[in-house]
C-alpha cells in the first residue's frame, strides 16, 4: 500500500441531510434520587445538510453545516477543503459518492 504523507491527504467527503427538532414540553422533575422524566414529543424546526470531511489515515475530520445540497454548496466545501483545511498539501485525494453535484463542471461554477 502506498504511503500518503502530509503532501497528499486522502479525504472522504459526504453529505447527510438531518432533521432539526426541539423539545415541546419541559422535563418533569423526578422523585428524590431519580432522574428527570422527558416527554418525547418533538417540534420540527426544519432541516440542515451536514457536509462531512474525514481524513482516512489520521482519523480526524470536519463538519460544515449548510441549508441546501446544491452544486454551489459542494463547490464551497471543496474550496474550504483546499484553502483552509489542507492549504499546505501538494494535492488532495478526495473520495466521493456519485451524487450528481460531484463533478468537475460544478466546481467551475464559483
Order of alpha helices (4+ residues) and beta strands (2+ residues): beta-beta-beta-alpha-beta-alpha
